[in-house]
Amino acid sequence: MFKQRLISGIILVLIAAFGLYMGGIVTFAMTLIVALIGYSEILKIYHIEKSSLAVIGYTGTILYYVALLFDLDQWTTAIIILFLIFLLGCYVVRFPKYKVDQMMAGFFGFVYVAIMMSFIYQIRELQNGGEFVVLLFLAAWGNDTLAYCTGMLIGKHKMSPILSPKKSIEGLVGGIVGAAILGALYGLYLNTYIRFSFNPVTMFPIVCGLGGAVSVIGDLAASAIKRDSGIKDYGTLIPGHGGILDRFDSIIFIAPVIYYLTVMISGGAI
């Protein structure tokens, strides 16, 4: 089991690294595919992954991403509203085939997975996006790893005993501080060969620390959804890890946070 988890984890990292390194249409396609799979995992919980609601959801996701690809930002809000109108229309026309929780799951999954996941691509498309997108993984996976290590070493006080009995307050603090330190080290490294309009050694720890704190909410929210739904994993796509959402739950949640923080520091707002 450990060997399978390790191999699939390495392959996943290599695919993600290649897709993000290439940028442009490659990053776009990878993000869209992952978003569609993740969205289907949410729909599967409510047994509508192959329904009319799902077709509307997949179509709305593709249209939203196409708007981003062609810099049609003025249409993204309209697409969200139209998506909701069509979703409700399907709910009404097919009534009582679909239940209200299924219809709401279709909209929730669209926002939670498809839209929030799109910020990975949007970060990559920023000026110096190749450097900024690394912050996403330092904040999420760095926080997760260092929180685990801190919790194992000195964790005594339970943070969320019902949702995640193994997580501790000490681990929470250690993960956030650790993510900030990783951000500082990364900023120190980049500062040797890239001239930014801000000091990355000062700003990156703030971005990673805040991102790490928010990622904890994302992780616990994903656990709460699974617990409420009575499932262990969102899927079986990644051997030893579960589904897309099992591996990217924190990444999805903090992608918009990292995007707006990097936009602000690049523009001198903070």
TORKOL-4160 file (C-alpha; in steps of 0.2 Angstrom, whole numbers, padded with zeros to 4 digits, m for minus):
270
<pt num="1" X="0000" Y="0000" Z="0000"/>
<pt num="2" X="0014" Y="0012" Z="0005"/>
<pt num="3" X="0024" Y="0008" Z="m0011"/>
<pt num="4" X="0008" Y="0011" Z="m0022"/>
<pt num="5" X="0005" Y="0027" Z="m0013"/>
<pt num="6" X="0023" Y="0033" Z="m0015"/>
<pt num="7" X="0024" Y="0029" Z="m0034"/>
<pt num="8" X="0007" Y="0037" Z="m0038"/>
<pt num="9" X="0012" Y="0052" Z="m0028"/>
<pt num="10" X="0028" Y="0054" Z="m0037"/>
<pt num="11" X="0019" Y="0052" Z="m0054"/>
<pt num="12" X="0006" Y="0065" Z="m0049"/>
<pt num="13" X="0019" Y="0077" Z="m0044"/>
<pt num="14" X="0029" Y="0075" Z="m0060"/>
<pt num="15" X="0013" Y="0078" Z="m0070"/>
<pt num="16" X="0008" Y="0093" Z="m0060"/>
<pt num="17" X="0026" Y="0100" Z="m0061"/>
<pt num="18" X="0026" Y="0098" Z="m0080"/>
<pt num="19" X="0009" Y="0105" Z="m0083"/>
<pt num="20" X="0013" Y="0121" Z="m0072"/>
<pt num="21" X="0031" Y="0123" Z="m0079"/>
<pt num="22" X="0024" Y="0123" Z="m0097"/>
<pt num="23" X="0011" Y="0136" Z="m0094"/>
<pt num="24" X="m0001" Y="0143" Z="m0107"/>
<pt num="25" X="m0012" Y="0130" Z="m0115"/>
<pt num="26" X="m0004" Y="0115" Z="m0106"/>
<pt num="27" X="m0008" Y="0122" Z="m0089"/>
<pt num="28" X="m0025" Y="0127" Z="m0095"/>
<pt num="29" X="m0029" Y="0110" Z="m0102"/>
<pt num="30" X="m0022" Y="0101" Z="m0086"/>
<pt num="31" X="m0032" Y="0113" Z="m0074"/>
<pt num="32" X="m0048" Y="0111" Z="m0084"/>
<pt num="33" X="m0047" Y="0092" Z="m0085"/>
<pt num="34" X="m0043" Y="0091" Z="m0066"/>
<pt num="35" X="m0058" Y="0103" Z="m0063"/>
<pt num="36" X="m0070" Y="0092" Z="m0073"/>
<pt num="37" X="m0064" Y="0076" Z="m0064"/>
<pt num="38" X="m0065" Y="0085" Z="m0047"/>
<pt num="39" X="m0083" Y="0091" Z="m0051"/>
<pt num="40" X="m0089" Y="0074" Z="m0056"/>
<pt num="41" X="m0082" Y="0067" Z="m0039"/>
<pt num="42" X="m0094" Y="0080" Z="m0030"/>
<pt num="43" X="m0108" Y="0075" Z="m0041"/>
<pt num="44" X="m0105" Y="0057" Z="m0038"/>
<pt num="45" X="m0109" Y="0059" Z="m0020"/>
<pt num="46" X="m0127" Y="0064" Z="m0025"/>
<pt num="47" X="m0128" Y="0051" Z="m0039"/>
<pt num="48" X="m0130" Y="0064" Z="m0053"/>
<pt num="49" X="m0113" Y="0063" Z="m0061"/>
<pt num="50" X="m0121" Y="0056" Z="m0077"/>
<pt num="51" X="m0137" Y="0067" Z="m0076"/>
<pt num="52" X="m0144" Y="0082" Z="m0085"/>
<pt num="53" X="m0138" Y="0092" Z="m0071"/>
<pt num="54" X="m0121" Y="0086" Z="m0074"/>
<pt num="55" X="m0121" Y="0090" Z="m0092"/>
<pt num="56" X="m0126" Y="0108" Z="m0088"/>
<pt num="57" X="m0112" Y="0108" Z="m0075"/>
<pt num="58" X="m0099" Y="0101" Z="m0087"/>
<pt num="59" X="m0104" Y="0113" Z="m0100"/>
<pt num="60" X="m0104" Y="0128" Z="m0088"/>
<pt num="61" X="m0086" Y="0123" Z="m0082"/>
<pt num="62" X="m0079" Y="0122" Z="m0100"/>
<pt num="63" X="m0087" Y="0139" Z="m0105"/>
<pt num="64" X="m0080" Y="0147" Z="m0089"/>
<pt num="65" X="m0063" Y="0141" Z="m0093"/>
<pt num="66" X="m0064" Y="0146" Z="m0112"/>
<pt num="67" X="m0068" Y="0163" Z="m0106"/>
<pt num="68" X="m0053" Y="0164" Z="m0095"/>
<pt num="69" X="m0042" Y="0157" Z="m0109"/>
<pt num="70" X="m0047" Y="0171" Z="m0121"/>
<pt num="71" X="m0047" Y="0184" Z="m0108"/>
<pt num="72" X="m0065" Y="0187" Z="m0108"/>
<pt num="73" X="m0066" Y="0191" Z="m0089"/>
<pt num="74" X="m0081" Y="0202" Z="m0092"/>
<pt num="75" X="m0091" Y="0186" Z="m0096"/>
<pt num="76" X="m0087" Y="0175" Z="m0081"/>
<pt num="77" X="m0100" Y="0182" Z="m0070"/>
<pt num="78" X="m0113" Y="0181" Z="m0084"/>
<pt num="79" X="m0108" Y="0163" Z="m0086"/>
<pt num="80" X="m0110" Y="0159" Z="m0067"/>
<pt num="81" X="m0128" Y="0167" Z="m0067"/>
<pt num="82" X="m0133" Y="0158" Z="m0083"/>
<pt num="83" X="m0127" Y="0142" Z="m0076"/>
<pt num="84" X="m0138" Y="0144" Z="m0061"/>
<pt num="85" X="m0153" Y="0149" Z="m0072"/>
<pt num="86" X="m0151" Y="0133" Z="m0083"/>
<pt num="87" X="m0148" Y="0123" Z="m0067"/>
<pt num="88" X="m0164" Y="0129" Z="m0059"/>
<pt num="89" X="m0173" Y="0127" Z="m0076"/>
<pt num="90" X="m0168" Y="0109" Z="m0077"/>
<pt num="91" X="m0173" Y="0106" Z="m0059"/>
<pt num="92" X="m0190" Y="0114" Z="m0063"/>
<pt num="93" X="m0193" Y="0106" Z="m0079"/>
<pt num="94" X="m0188" Y="0088" Z="m0073"/>
<pt num="95" X="m0197" Y="0090" Z="m0056"/>
<pt num="96" X="m0198" Y="0080" Z="m0046"/>
<pt num="97" X="m0184" Y="0069" Z="m0053"/>
<pt num="98" X="m0170" Y="0079" Z="m0045"/>
<pt num="99" X="m0170" Y="0084" Z="m0026"/>
<pt num="100" X="m0166" Y="0101" Z="m0020"/>
<pt num="101" X="m0149" Y="0095" Z="m0012"/>
<pt num="102" X="m0144" Y="0087" Z="m0029"/>
<pt num="103" X="m0147" Y="0104" Z="m0038"/>
<pt num="104" X="m0138" Y="0113" Z="m0024"/>
<pt num="105" X="m0124" Y="0101" Z="m0025"/>
<pt num="106" X="m0122" Y="0105" Z="m0044"/>
<pt num="107" X="m0120" Y="0123" Z="m0040"/>
<pt num="108" X="m0109" Y="0121" Z="m0025"/>
<pt num="109" X="m0097" Y="0109" Z="m0035"/>
<pt num="110" X="m0096" Y="0122" Z="m0049"/>
<pt num="111" X="m0090" Y="0136" Z="m0037"/>
<pt num="112" X="m0080" Y="0125" Z="m0025"/>
<pt num="113" X="m0071" Y="0115" Z="m0038"/>
<pt num="114" X="m0072" Y="0122" Z="m0056"/>
<pt num="115" X="m0071" Y="0141" Z="m0052"/>
<pt num="116" X="m0059" Y="0139" Z="m0037"/>
<pt num="117" X="m0048" Y="0127" Z="m0046"/>
<pt num="118" X="m0046" Y="0139" Z="m0061"/>
<pt num="119" X="m0036" Y="0151" Z="m0050"/>
<pt num="120" X="m0021" Y="0139" Z="m0052"/>
<pt num="121" X="m0021" Y="0143" Z="m0071"/>
<pt num="122" X="m0024" Y="0161" Z="m0067"/>
<pt num="123" X="m0009" Y="0162" Z="m0055"/>
<pt num="124" X="0002" Y="0154" Z="m0069"/>
<pt num="125" X="m0004" Y="0167" Z="m0081"/>
<pt num="126" X="0002" Y="0182" Z="m0071"/>
<pt num="127" X="0018" Y="0190" Z="m0074"/>
<pt num="128" X="0031" Y="0179" Z="m0065"/>
<pt num="129" X="0017" Y="0167" Z="m0063"/>
<pt num="130" X="0029" Y="0152" Z="m0064"/>
<pt num="131" X="0037" Y="0158" Z="m0048"/>
<pt num="132" X="0021" Y="0163" Z="m0040"/>
<pt num="133" X="0012" Y="0146" Z="m0043"/>
<pt num="134" X="0025" Y="0137" Z="m0032"/>
<pt num="135" X="0019" Y="0147" Z="m0017"/>
<pt num="136" X="0002" Y="0138" Z="m0019"/>
<pt num="137" X="0011" Y="0121" Z="m0015"/>
<pt num="138" X="0023" Y="0128" Z="m0002"/>
<pt num="139" X="0007" Y="0135" Z="0007"/>
<pt num="140" X="m0004" Y="0119" Z="0005"/>
<pt num="141" X="0008" Y="0104" Z="0005"/>
<pt num="142" X="0021" Y="0113" Z="0015"/>
<pt num="143" X="0009" Y="0117" Z="0029"/>
<pt num="144" X="0001" Y="0100" Z="0029"/>
<pt num="145" X="0018" Y="0091" Z="0030"/>
<pt num="146" X="0025" Y="0102" Z="0043"/>
<pt num="147" X="0009" Y="0102" Z="0053"/>
<pt num="148" X="0010" Y="0083" Z="0053"/>
<pt num="149" X="0028" Y="0083" Z="0059"/>
<pt num="150" X="0025" Y="0096" Z="0073"/>
<pt num="151" X="0009" Y="0087" Z="0079"/>
<pt num="152" X="0019" Y="0070" Z="0079"/>
<pt num="153" X="0033" Y="0078" Z="0090"/>
<pt num="154" X="0024" Y="0089" Z="0102"/>
<pt num="155" X="0005" Y="0088" Z="0098"/>
<pt num="156" X="m0005" Y="0087" Z="0114"/>
<pt num="157" X="m0021" Y="0098" Z="0112"/>
<pt num="158" X="m0034" Y="0092" Z="0099"/>
<pt num="159" X="m0039" Y="0105" Z="0086"/>
<pt num="160" X="m0055" Y="0096" Z="0079"/>
<pt num="161" X="m0057" Y="0080" Z="0088"/>
<pt num="162" X="m0073" Y="0075" Z="0078"/>
<pt num="163" X="m0068" Y="0080" Z="0061"/>
<pt num="164" X="m0049" Y="0075" Z="0062"/>
<pt num="165" X="m0044" Y="0067" Z="0078"/>
<pt num="166" X="m0026" Y="0067" Z="0074"/>
<pt num="167" X="m0024" Y="0086" Z="0071"/>
<pt num="168" X="m0018" Y="0096" Z="0085"/>
<pt num="169" X="m0017" Y="0115" Z="0089"/>
<pt num="170" X="0002" Y="0113" Z="0090"/>
<pt num="171" X="0002" Y="0105" Z="0073"/>
<pt num="172" X="m0009" Y="0120" Z="0067"/>
<pt num="173" X="0004" Y="0133" Z="0073"/>
<pt num="174" X="0019" Y="0123" Z="0067"/>
<pt num="175" X="0011" Y="0121" Z="0050"/>
<pt num="176" X="0008" Y="0139" Z="0048"/>
<pt num="177" X="0025" Y="0145" Z="0054"/>
<pt num="178" X="0033" Y="0131" Z="0044"/>
<pt num="179" X="0024" Y="0137" Z="0028"/>
<pt num="180" X="0030" Y="0155" Z="0032"/>
<pt num="181" X="0048" Y="0149" Z="0034"/>
<pt num="182" X="0047" Y="0140" Z="0017"/>
<pt num="183" X="0040" Y="0156" Z="0009"/>
<pt num="184" X="0055" Y="0166" Z="0016"/>
<pt num="185" X="0068" Y="0153" Z="0010"/>
<pt num="186" X="0060" Y="0153" Z="m0007"/>
<pt num="187" X="0059" Y="0172" Z="m0008"/>
<pt num="188" X="0078" Y="0172" Z="m0002"/>
<pt num="189" X="0082" Y="0160" Z="m0017"/>
<pt num="190" X="0072" Y="0170" Z="m0030"/>
<pt num="191" X="0079" Y="0186" Z="m0024"/>
<pt num="192" X="0096" Y="0181" Z="m0030"/>
<pt num="193" X="0092" Y="0181" Z="m0048"/>
<pt num="194" X="0075" Y="0190" Z="m0051"/>
<pt num="195" X="0071" Y="0208" Z="m0048"/>
<pt num="196" X="0053" Y="0210" Z="m0041"/>
<pt num="197" X="0044" Y="0226" Z="m0038"/>
<pt num="198" X="0043" Y="0220" Z="m0019"/>
<pt num="199" X="0054" Y="0211" Z="m0007"/>
<pt num="200" X="0050" Y="0193" Z="m0009"/>
<pt num="201" X="0059" Y="0188" Z="0007"/>
<pt num="202" X="0046" Y="0199" Z="0017"/>
<pt num="203" X="0031" Y="0196" Z="0006"/>
<pt num="204" X="0032" Y="0177" Z="0002"/>
<pt num="205" X="0031" Y="0172" Z="0021"/>
<pt num="206" X="0015" Y="0182" Z="0023"/>
<pt num="207" X="0008" Y="0174" Z="0007"/>
<pt num="208" X="0012" Y="0156" Z="0013"/>
<pt num="209" X="0008" Y="0159" Z="0031"/>
<pt num="210" X="m0010" Y="0166" Z="0027"/>
<pt num="211" X="m0012" Y="0152" Z="0013"/>
<pt num="212" X="m0007" Y="0139" Z="0025"/>
<pt num="213" X="m0019" Y="0145" Z="0038"/>
<pt num="214" X="m0033" Y="0145" Z="0025"/>
<pt num="215" X="m0028" Y="0128" Z="0019"/>
<pt num="216" X="m0032" Y="0120" Z="0036"/>
<pt num="217" X="m0050" Y="0126" Z="0033"/>
<pt num="218" X="m0050" Y="0118" Z="0016"/>
<pt num="219" X="m0044" Y="0102" Z="0023"/>
<pt num="220" X="m0057" Y="0101" Z="0037"/>
<pt num="221" X="m0071" Y="0106" Z="0025"/>
<pt num="222" X="m0067" Y="0092" Z="0013"/>
<pt num="223" X="m0066" Y="0080" Z="0028"/>
<pt num="224" X="m0083" Y="0087" Z="0034"/>
<pt num="225" X="m0091" Y="0084" Z="0017"/>
<pt num="226" X="m0085" Y="0066" Z="0016"/>
<pt num="227" X="m0090" Y="0062" Z="0034"/>
<pt num="228" X="m0108" Y="0070" Z="0031"/>
<pt num="229" X="m0109" Y="0059" Z="0015"/>
<pt num="230" X="m0103" Y="0043" Z="0023"/>
<pt num="231" X="m0088" Y="0041" Z="0011"/>
<pt num="232" X="m0070" Y="0037" Z="0015"/>
<pt num="233" X="m0063" Y="0045" Z="m0001"/>
<pt num="234" X="m0070" Y="0056" Z="m0016"/>
<pt num="235" X="m0064" Y="0043" Z="m0029"/>
<pt num="236" X="m0051" Y="0030" Z="m0034"/>
<pt num="237" X="m0042" Y="0039" Z="m0048"/>
<pt num="238" X="m0025" Y="0040" Z="m0039"/>
<pt num="239" X="m0020" Y="0024" Z="m0031"/>
<pt num="240" X="m0016" Y="0025" Z="m0013"/>
<pt num="241" X="m0023" Y="0043" Z="m0012"/>
<pt num="242" X="m0041" Y="0042" Z="m0017"/>
<pt num="243" X="m0049" Y="0055" Z="m0029"/>
<pt num="244" X="m0043" Y="0072" Z="m0036"/>
<pt num="245" X="m0052" Y="0081" Z="m0022"/>
<pt num="246" X="m0043" Y="0070" Z="m0009"/>
<pt num="247" X="m0026" Y="0076" Z="m0015"/>
<pt num="248" X="m0031" Y="0094" Z="m0020"/>
<pt num="249" X="m0043" Y="0099" Z="m0007"/>
<pt num="250" X="m0031" Y="0112" Z="0001"/>
<pt num="251" X="m0025" Y="0117" Z="m0016"/>
<pt num="252" X="m0042" Y="0121" Z="m0022"/>
<pt num="253" X="m0047" Y="0131" Z="m0006"/>
<pt num="254" X="m0031" Y="0142" Z="m0006"/>
<pt num="255" X="m0029" Y="0145" Z="m0025"/>
<pt num="256" X="m0040" Y="0161" Z="m0025"/>
<pt num="257" X="m0031" Y="0167" Z="m0009"/>
<pt num="258" X="m0014" Y="0165" Z="m0016"/>
<pt num="259" X="m0020" Y="0173" Z="m0033"/>
<pt num="260" X="m0026" Y="0189" Z="m0025"/>
<pt num="261" X="m0012" Y="0190" Z="m0012"/>
<pt num="262" X="0001" Y="0189" Z="m0026"/>
<pt num="263" X="m0009" Y="0202" Z="m0037"/>
<pt num="264" X="m0009" Y="0214" Z="m0022"/>
<pt num="265" X="0009" Y="0212" Z="m0018"/>
<pt num="266" X="0014" Y="0214" Z="m0037"/>
<pt num="267" X="0003" Y="0230" Z="m0038"/>
<pt num="268" X="0011" Y="0237" Z="m0022"/>
<pt num="269" X="m0006" Y="0236" Z="m0012"/>
<pt num="270" X="0003" Y="0227" Z="0002"/>
